[in-house]
Amino acid sequence: MSTNRTALLLIGFQNDYFHKEGILTGALEDVSGRDRMLENTLNLIEEVKDRDDFLVISTPIQFTENYSELNEPTGILKLIKDTGAFLKDSSGSQTIEEFSRFSDSILEIKGKRGLNAFSNTNLEDFLKENNVDRIALAGVVTSVCIDSTGRSAHEKGFEVTVLSDCTAGRTEFEQQFYCDQIFPLYAAVETKEKLIQTKPEVSA
């Protein structure tokens, strides 16, 4: 007998987005929304970290010194390169301090070099090996890494849930627009409370 699992996928919880001295902190204009979603995410991790039907996974983005992974980047990836954000071994690329108390519970999948957490990582294989059939997304930025990863997960056959109160956009409008108009095209949009109520399905 095996239990179908949900993977709580944590995206972008790094100092360059969250620390007061982070290089890209200003990119998240909705500061109160960001802080609120962080508190909600911490509470959610506490709730599910010891459940057999959940895995908690972090996929940090990190680049080498010359950003050789980026070939003529545009948009936010160009901004990352131009500002020197998320450099490997820099303080800005490190996981936020608030997650330190969960260090034994959060599995880290390394190798992410772009917007999509499946790109250049073994995330897909790891999820399948661990009986994961649903992915719940938490983190930033809603319109970029959350959307990119969610679409990819859907295309790979996973059931996708975007947590409306555990994700944040650059602005409040962006967050609301994606939760209302974009995510429902390929994913369920739920709160953390509904996710916690999920009961595991057991298959032979």
C-alpha positions as CSV (number, residue, x, y, z in Angstrom):
1,M,0.0,0.0,0.0
2,S,1.3,3.5,-0.8
3,T,0.1,7.0,0.1
4,N,-0.3,9.6,-2.5
5,R,1.6,12.6,-1.4
6,T,1.4,16.4,-1.8
7,A,4.6,18.3,-2.2
8,L,4.6,21.8,-0.7
9,L,7.0,23.5,-3.0
10,L,8.6,26.6,-1.6
11,I,9.9,29.1,-4.2
12,G,11.9,32.2,-3.7
13,F,12.2,32.3,0.0
14,Q,15.7,33.8,-0.1
15,N,17.3,36.9,1.4
16,D,17.5,38.9,-1.9
17,Y,13.7,39.0,-1.8
18,F,12.9,39.0,1.9
19,H,15.8,40.6,3.9
20,K,15.7,44.3,4.4
21,E,19.1,44.6,2.6
22,G,18.1,42.1,-0.2
23,I,18.9,43.3,-3.7
24,L,15.4,42.6,-5.0
25,T,13.4,43.5,-1.9
26,G,12.1,46.6,-3.7
27,A,10.7,44.4,-6.6
28,L,8.0,43.3,-4.2
29,E,6.1,46.5,-3.8
30,D,3.3,44.9,-1.8
31,V,5.4,44.5,1.4
32,S,2.4,43.8,3.7
33,G,1.3,41.1,1.3
34,R,4.7,39.6,1.3
35,D,5.0,39.6,5.0
36,R,1.5,38.1,5.4
37,M,2.2,35.3,3.0
38,L,5.4,34.5,4.8
39,E,3.6,34.2,8.2
40,N,1.0,32.0,6.6
41,T,3.7,29.8,5.0
42,L,5.5,29.4,8.2
43,N,2.3,28.3,9.9
44,L,1.6,25.9,7.1
45,I,5.0,24.2,7.3
46,E,4.5,23.7,11.0
47,E,1.2,22.0,10.3
48,V,2.3,19.6,7.6
49,K,6.0,18.9,8.3
50,D,5.3,15.7,10.3
51,R,2.5,14.4,8.1
52,D,3.3,11.3,6.0
53,D,1.2,12.5,3.1
54,F,3.3,15.7,2.7
55,L,6.8,16.6,1.6
56,V,8.1,20.1,2.1
57,I,10.6,21.0,-0.7
58,S,12.6,24.2,-1.3
59,T,14.0,25.0,-4.8
60,P,16.4,28.0,-4.4
61,I,17.6,29.9,-7.4
62,Q,21.4,30.5,-7.6
63,F,23.8,31.6,-10.3
64,T,27.6,31.4,-10.8
65,E,29.7,34.5,-10.7
66,N,29.5,35.5,-14.4
67,Y,25.9,34.4,-14.8
68,S,27.0,32.1,-17.7
69,E,23.7,30.2,-17.2
70,L,21.8,33.1,-18.7
71,N,22.0,33.6,-22.4
72,E,20.9,37.2,-23.3
73,P,18.4,37.3,-20.4
74,T,15.3,39.6,-20.5
75,G,12.8,40.7,-18.0
76,I,13.4,39.7,-14.4
77,L,16.3,37.4,-15.3
78,K,18.1,40.5,-16.8
79,L,17.3,42.4,-13.7
80,I,18.9,39.6,-11.6
81,K,22.0,39.6,-13.7
82,D,22.3,43.4,-13.8
83,T,21.9,43.8,-10.0
84,G,24.0,40.8,-9.0
85,A,21.2,39.0,-7.2
86,F,21.1,35.4,-6.2
87,L,24.8,34.7,-6.6
88,K,25.9,31.3,-5.3
89,D,27.5,31.5,-1.9
90,S,26.3,35.1,-1.4
91,S,24.1,36.1,1.6
92,G,21.4,37.2,-0.8
93,S,21.0,33.7,-2.2
94,Q,20.7,32.0,1.2
95,T,17.4,30.7,2.5
96,I,15.7,33.1,4.8
97,E,16.4,32.8,8.5
98,E,12.8,32.2,9.4
99,F,13.1,28.7,7.8
100,S,16.0,27.7,10.0
101,R,13.8,26.0,12.6
102,F,12.5,23.7,9.9
103,S,16.0,22.7,8.6
104,D,15.3,19.0,9.4
105,S,11.9,19.1,7.6
106,I,12.6,21.0,4.4
107,L,14.2,19.0,1.5
108,E,16.3,21.2,-0.8
109,I,16.4,20.5,-4.5
110,K,19.4,22.4,-6.0
111,G,20.2,23.5,-9.5
112,K,17.4,26.0,-10.3
113,R,18.8,28.5,-12.7
114,G,15.6,30.1,-14.1
115,L,12.0,30.8,-13.5
116,N,10.7,27.2,-13.6
117,A,11.7,24.9,-10.6
118,F,11.7,21.9,-12.9
119,S,14.4,23.4,-15.2
120,N,17.9,22.0,-14.7
121,T,16.8,20.1,-11.5
122,N,15.9,16.5,-10.7
123,L,12.6,17.7,-9.2
124,E,10.3,15.8,-11.5
125,D,12.1,12.5,-10.9
126,F,12.3,13.1,-7.1
127,L,8.5,13.8,-6.9
128,K,7.6,10.6,-8.9
129,E,10.0,8.5,-6.8
130,N,8.2,9.7,-3.7
131,N,4.7,9.1,-4.8
132,V,3.8,12.8,-5.2
133,D,0.8,13.4,-7.4
134,R,-0.1,16.9,-6.2
135,I,2.0,20.1,-5.9
136,A,1.1,23.0,-3.8
137,L,2.9,26.2,-4.6
138,A,4.0,28.8,-2.0
139,G,6.4,31.8,-2.5
140,V,7.2,34.5,-4.9
141,V,6.9,36.0,-7.5
142,T,3.3,35.1,-8.4
143,S,3.5,36.2,-12.0
144,V,6.9,34.7,-12.7
145,C,8.3,31.7,-10.8
146,I,5.0,30.6,-9.4
147,D,3.2,30.7,-12.7
148,S,6.1,29.2,-14.6
149,T,6.5,26.3,-12.2
150,G,2.7,25.7,-12.0
151,R,2.3,25.5,-15.7
152,S,5.2,23.1,-16.0
153,A,3.9,20.9,-13.2
154,H,0.5,20.7,-14.9
155,E,2.1,19.8,-18.3
156,K,4.0,17.0,-16.5
157,G,0.8,15.5,-15.2
158,F,0.8,16.7,-11.6
159,E,-2.3,18.1,-9.9
160,V,-1.5,21.7,-9.1
161,T,-2.7,23.9,-6.3
162,V,-1.7,27.5,-5.9
163,L,-2.0,28.8,-2.3
164,S,-3.6,32.2,-2.6
165,D,-2.5,33.2,1.0
166,C,1.0,31.7,0.7
167,T,2.0,33.4,-2.5
168,A,2.8,37.1,-3.3
169,G,3.1,39.2,-6.4
170,R,4.9,42.4,-7.0
171,T,1.7,44.3,-6.3
172,E,-1.6,43.5,-4.6
173,F,-3.4,43.9,-8.0
174,E,-1.0,41.3,-9.7
175,Q,-1.6,38.8,-6.9
176,Q,-5.4,39.1,-7.1
177,F,-5.4,39.1,-10.9
178,Y,-3.4,35.9,-11.2
179,C,-5.4,34.1,-8.5
180,D,-8.7,35.1,-10.1
181,Q,-8.0,35.0,-13.8
182,I,-4.8,33.0,-14.6
183,F,-4.2,30.2,-12.1
184,P,-7.7,28.7,-12.4
185,L,-6.9,27.9,-16.1
186,Y,-4.7,25.0,-15.0
187,A,-4.7,24.8,-11.2
188,A,-6.9,24.9,-8.1
189,V,-6.6,28.1,-6.1
190,E,-6.9,27.4,-2.4
191,T,-6.0,28.7,1.0
192,K,-3.6,27.0,3.4
193,E,-6.5,25.9,5.6
194,K,-8.1,24.0,2.8
195,L,-4.8,22.3,2.0
196,I,-4.3,21.2,5.6
197,Q,-7.7,19.5,5.5
198,T,-6.5,17.2,2.7
199,K,-6.8,13.6,3.6
200,P,-4.3,11.1,2.1
201,E,-5.5,8.7,-0.6
202,V,-4.1,5.2,-0.2
203,S,-3.5,3.1,-3.3
204,A,-2.4,-0.5,-3.8
